[in-house]
Amino acid sequence: MSVPVFSRDAVLEAVSPQDAYAAVRNAFIAHHRGEWVMQPKIYVTNYPAGDFRAMPAIGGGHALLKWVTSFPGNPALGLPTVTGLVVLSNSETGQLEAVLDAASVTALRTAAAAVLAADTLGVENGPSVAVVGCGVNGAETVRMLVAHGRTPVVWDADEARRRFVADQFGAEVAGSLDEALARDAVVTVTPGRDVLFSEGSLRPGQHVSLMGADGPGKAEIATRELGRARLFCDDWEQASHGGELAAGVAAGLLARDDVTELGAVLAGAAEGRADGEDVTLFDSTGLAIQDLAIARAALLRSVEMDLPRLEL
């Protein structure tokens, strides 16, 4: 038995930004309807260095396990922050079907979720959009936006990195962090060590996709600022324990009824933005069902590609 092995470049070749967007959208809906199932991610920690995460999911005839890391200090050592593998199996027979690079799968589904949330919850008629954080996931978000006909402004604490990403994808560099944070729609993809939106900083009509704070102790927005917005998340169980919302829950500022899952909005079972003055926040913790969506999309293209194979 042999199975295809997808490197980083192979994943990105197999799954276009448009395909990733559609696949992740369908996964959100399937998860809301109970057709795709997952457990909250399991953290194996080695703080302050970083953590390992195990993420299982099943749906659409396949089962998946992602073993992935987050080590924020790695870039200073010349190493990537995120590494790992995605293993895709047939859910009817248990047979292994593909092995994929986890970082590229993560980048694609993170970008897709960020842009999908902005499209669904942001104001209409193509608002101005910014991406703050130009690491691997932030860069993929810029690529996703450009592929969907948007020209974002970008910001990163590293000037060379923000200029490189802007030049690579045809985006624009913001004049300052404050300029980027003032856009109609903002996607934050930072390590989550520093609060970007302080108390009172959100403005009427703004949408923010908070993609960076996906673990304990991370935050891209002040906790009390959560009370000024309509709140959405990818999955309540995960977000209430390990996302931006966790601090609000711990402080007694919000509960389950205060937060709507994006899948419910996409399925037509819940309301998104009510009017142009709403402030909407999407808290993303990253879901295994999103990884499953990307892995399935890649598998569909495997027969057309000359991929190395793992002999079992």
C-alpha positions as CSV (number, residue, x, y, z in Angstrom):
1,M,0.0,0.0,0.0
2,S,1.3,3.5,-0.8
3,V,-0.2,6.9,0.0
4,P,0.6,10.4,-1.5
5,V,2.7,12.7,0.6
6,F,2.0,16.4,0.2
7,S,4.9,18.8,0.9
8,R,4.2,22.5,1.6
9,D,4.4,23.5,-2.1
10,A,2.3,20.5,-3.1
11,V,-0.5,21.5,-0.7
12,L,-0.5,25.0,-2.1
13,E,-0.5,23.7,-5.7
14,A,-3.3,21.4,-5.1
15,V,-5.6,23.8,-3.2
16,S,-6.2,27.2,-4.6
17,P,-7.3,30.1,-2.4
18,Q,-10.8,29.9,-4.0
19,D,-11.0,26.1,-3.4
20,A,-9.8,26.6,0.2
21,Y,-12.5,29.3,0.8
22,A,-15.3,27.1,-0.5
23,A,-14.1,24.0,1.3
24,V,-13.8,25.8,4.7
25,R,-17.2,27.4,4.2
26,N,-18.8,24.0,3.6
27,A,-17.0,22.6,6.6
28,F,-18.4,25.2,8.9
29,I,-21.9,24.4,7.7
30,A,-21.4,20.6,7.9
31,H,-20.0,21.0,11.5
32,H,-23.0,23.2,12.5
33,R,-25.4,20.5,11.2
34,G,-23.6,17.8,13.1
35,E,-22.4,16.1,9.9
36,W,-18.7,16.7,10.6
37,V,-17.6,16.1,14.1
38,M,-14.4,17.0,16.1
39,Q,-13.2,17.2,19.6
40,P,-11.6,20.3,21.1
41,K,-7.8,20.4,20.4
42,I,-5.6,18.8,22.9
43,Y,-2.6,20.9,24.1
44,V,0.7,19.3,25.2
45,T,2.6,22.2,26.5
46,N,6.2,23.1,27.0
47,Y,5.8,26.8,27.9
48,P,7.3,29.3,27.6
49,A,8.9,27.6,24.6
50,G,5.7,26.5,22.9
51,D,3.1,23.8,22.6
52,F,2.1,20.7,20.6
53,R,-1.5,20.2,19.5
54,A,-3.5,17.1,18.6
55,M,-6.6,17.8,16.5
56,P,-8.9,14.9,15.3
57,A,-12.0,15.2,13.1
58,I,-14.3,13.0,11.0
59,G,-16.7,13.8,8.2
60,G,-17.3,13.5,4.5
61,G,-16.1,9.9,4.3
62,H,-12.7,10.7,5.9
63,A,-11.1,11.0,9.3
64,L,-8.1,13.3,10.2
65,L,-5.5,13.8,12.8
66,K,-3.3,16.9,12.8
67,W,-0.2,16.9,15.0
68,V,1.1,20.5,14.9
69,T,3.3,22.8,16.9
70,S,3.3,26.5,17.9
71,F,6.8,27.7,19.0
72,P,6.7,31.6,18.7
73,G,10.4,32.0,19.4
74,N,11.5,29.8,16.6
75,P,11.9,32.5,13.9
76,A,14.7,34.0,15.9
77,L,16.4,30.6,15.7
78,G,15.9,30.4,11.9
79,L,13.1,27.9,12.4
80,P,9.4,28.0,11.5
81,T,6.8,28.7,14.2
82,V,4.5,26.0,13.0
83,T,5.5,22.4,12.0
84,G,3.7,19.1,11.9
85,L,1.8,16.6,9.9
86,V,-1.8,16.0,8.9
87,V,-2.8,12.3,8.4
88,L,-6.0,11.6,6.4
89,S,-7.7,8.3,6.5
90,N,-10.8,6.6,5.0
91,S,-13.5,6.7,7.6
92,E,-15.2,3.5,6.3
93,T,-12.1,1.3,6.1
94,G,-9.6,3.1,8.3
95,Q,-7.0,3.0,5.5
96,L,-4.5,5.8,5.4
97,E,-5.1,8.0,2.3
98,A,-2.6,10.9,2.5
99,V,0.0,12.6,4.6
100,L,0.2,16.4,4.4
101,D,2.5,19.2,5.6
102,A,0.6,20.8,8.5
103,A,1.9,24.3,8.2
104,S,0.5,24.8,4.7
105,V,-2.8,23.2,5.6
106,T,-3.0,25.5,8.6
107,A,-2.1,28.6,6.6
108,L,-4.8,27.9,4.0
109,R,-7.6,27.2,6.4
110,T,-6.6,30.1,8.7
111,A,-6.7,32.5,5.7
112,A,-10.0,31.1,4.4
113,A,-11.7,31.4,7.8
114,A,-10.4,35.0,8.3
115,V,-11.7,36.2,4.9
116,L,-14.9,34.2,5.2
117,A,-15.7,35.8,8.5
118,A,-14.9,39.3,7.2
119,D,-17.1,38.7,4.1
120,T,-20.0,37.3,6.2
121,L,-19.8,39.7,9.2
122,G,-18.3,42.9,7.7
123,V,-20.2,45.8,6.2
124,E,-21.3,45.4,2.6
125,N,-19.9,47.0,-0.6
126,G,-16.3,46.0,-0.3
127,P,-14.9,47.8,2.8
128,S,-11.3,48.7,3.2
129,V,-9.4,45.8,4.8
130,A,-6.1,45.4,6.6
131,V,-4.0,42.4,7.6
132,V,-1.9,42.9,10.7
133,G,0.9,40.3,11.0
134,C,2.8,39.1,7.9
135,G,4.1,35.7,9.0
136,V,3.1,32.5,7.2
137,N,-0.6,32.7,8.1
138,G,-0.8,36.4,7.6
139,A,0.8,36.2,4.2
140,E,-1.6,33.5,3.1
141,T,-4.5,35.7,4.3
142,V,-3.2,38.5,2.1
143,R,-3.0,36.1,-0.8
144,M,-6.5,34.9,-0.1
145,L,-7.9,38.5,-0.1
146,V,-6.1,39.4,-3.4
147,A,-7.4,36.2,-5.0
148,H,-10.9,37.4,-4.1
149,G,-10.4,40.8,-5.7
150,R,-9.5,42.8,-2.6
151,T,-6.4,44.9,-2.2
152,P,-5.6,44.9,1.6
153,V,-3.1,47.1,3.4
154,V,-0.6,45.2,5.5
155,W,1.4,45.8,8.7
156,D,4.0,43.9,10.5
157,A,6.4,44.9,13.3
158,D,9.2,43.8,10.9
159,E,9.4,46.4,8.1
160,A,11.2,44.1,5.7
161,R,8.6,41.4,6.1
162,R,5.6,43.7,5.6
163,R,7.2,45.1,2.4
164,F,8.1,41.7,1.1
165,V,4.5,40.4,1.6
166,A,3.0,43.5,0.0
167,D,5.3,43.3,-3.0
168,Q,4.7,39.5,-3.4
169,F,1.0,39.7,-3.5
170,G,0.2,43.2,-4.8
171,A,-1.0,44.6,-1.5
172,E,-0.2,48.0,0.0
173,V,1.9,48.8,3.1
174,A,0.0,50.8,5.8
175,G,1.7,54.0,7.0
176,S,1.4,52.8,10.6
177,L,-0.2,50.2,12.8
178,D,-2.9,52.7,13.9
179,E,-3.8,53.2,10.2
180,A,-4.2,49.5,9.7
181,L,-6.3,49.0,12.8
182,A,-8.7,51.8,11.7
183,R,-9.8,49.9,8.5
184,D,-13.4,48.8,8.0
185,A,-12.3,45.2,8.3
186,V,-9.1,44.0,10.1
187,V,-7.6,40.6,10.2
188,T,-5.1,40.2,13.0
189,V,-2.6,37.3,12.6
190,T,0.0,38.0,15.3
191,P,1.6,35.8,18.0
192,G,-0.9,37.3,20.4
193,R,1.7,38.5,22.9
194,D,0.6,42.2,22.6
195,V,-2.9,43.7,22.7
196,L,-3.6,45.5,19.4
197,F,-7.1,46.8,20.2
198,S,-7.1,48.7,23.5
199,E,-10.2,49.7,25.5
200,G,-12.4,52.1,23.5
201,S,-10.5,51.6,20.2
202,L,-13.1,49.7,18.1
203,R,-15.3,52.0,16.0
204,P,-18.9,51.7,14.8
205,G,-19.3,49.4,11.7
206,Q,-15.9,47.8,12.1
207,H,-15.3,44.0,11.8
208,V,-12.2,42.3,13.2
209,S,-11.2,38.7,12.6
210,L,-9.0,37.8,15.5
211,M,-6.8,34.9,14.3
212,G,-3.7,35.0,16.4
213,A,-4.7,34.4,20.0
214,D,-5.3,30.6,19.9
215,G,-4.1,29.5,23.2
216,P,-4.0,30.4,26.9
217,G,-2.4,33.7,27.8
218,K,-2.6,35.2,24.3
219,A,-4.7,38.2,23.4
220,E,-5.0,40.7,20.5
221,I,-7.8,42.7,22.1
222,A,-8.5,44.1,25.5
223,T,-10.9,41.9,27.4
224,R,-13.4,44.7,28.2
225,E,-13.5,45.6,24.5
226,L,-15.3,42.4,23.9
227,G,-18.4,43.9,25.6
228,R,-18.7,46.5,22.9
229,A,-19.1,44.1,20.0
230,R,-21.4,41.4,18.6
231,L,-19.3,38.3,19.2
232,F,-18.8,35.3,16.9
233,C,-16.4,32.3,17.0
234,D,-15.5,29.2,15.1
235,D,-16.4,26.8,17.9
236,W,-17.6,27.8,21.4
237,E,-16.1,24.9,23.2
238,Q,-12.6,25.8,22.0
239,A,-12.9,29.6,22.0
240,S,-14.3,29.7,25.5
241,H,-11.2,27.8,26.8
242,G,-8.4,28.8,24.6
243,G,-9.2,31.9,22.5
244,E,-9.9,35.6,22.9
245,L,-13.2,34.8,24.5
246,A,-11.7,32.8,27.3
247,A,-10.5,35.9,29.2
248,G,-14.1,37.4,28.9
249,V,-15.6,34.1,30.2
250,A,-13.1,34.0,33.1
251,A,-13.9,37.6,34.0
252,G,-17.6,36.9,34.0
253,L,-18.2,39.4,31.2
254,L,-19.8,36.9,28.7
255,A,-21.4,33.5,28.5
256,R,-22.5,31.1,25.8
257,D,-25.6,33.0,24.9
258,D,-23.5,36.1,24.1
259,V,-21.6,34.4,21.3
260,T,-22.7,33.0,17.9
261,E,-20.8,30.4,16.0
262,L,-20.0,31.4,12.4
263,G,-21.3,28.0,11.1
264,A,-24.8,28.9,12.3
265,V,-24.7,32.2,10.4
266,L,-23.5,30.5,7.2
267,A,-26.2,27.8,7.6
268,G,-28.9,30.5,7.9
269,A,-29.7,29.4,11.5
270,A,-28.5,32.6,13.2
271,E,-28.2,36.3,12.4
272,G,-24.8,37.9,11.6
273,R,-24.4,41.7,11.4
274,A,-27.7,43.5,12.2
275,D,-26.8,46.9,10.8
276,G,-24.0,49.1,9.5
277,E,-23.2,50.4,13.0
278,D,-22.5,47.0,14.6
279,V,-19.0,46.1,15.7
280,T,-18.4,42.5,14.9
281,L,-15.6,40.3,16.3
282,F,-14.7,36.8,15.1
283,D,-12.6,34.7,17.5
284,S,-10.8,32.0,15.6
285,T,-9.0,29.2,17.4
286,G,-8.6,26.9,14.4
287,L,-10.7,23.8,13.9
288,A,-9.8,20.3,12.9
289,I,-12.8,20.3,10.6
290,Q,-11.2,23.1,8.6
291,D,-8.0,21.1,8.3
292,L,-10.2,18.2,7.1
293,A,-11.7,20.4,4.4
294,I,-8.3,21.4,3.1
295,A,-6.9,17.8,3.2
296,R,-9.9,16.4,1.3
297,A,-9.6,19.1,-1.3
298,A,-5.9,18.2,-1.7
299,L,-6.7,14.5,-2.0
300,L,-9.0,15.2,-4.9
301,R,-6.1,16.6,-6.9
302,S,-3.6,13.9,-5.9
303,V,-4.3,11.8,-9.0
304,E,-3.3,14.7,-11.2
305,M,0.0,15.4,-9.4
306,D,3.4,13.7,-9.4
307,L,3.7,13.2,-5.7
308,P,6.1,11.1,-3.6
309,R,4.4,8.2,-2.0
310,L,4.8,6.6,1.4
311,E,5.1,2.8,1.1
312,L,3.4,0.9,4.0
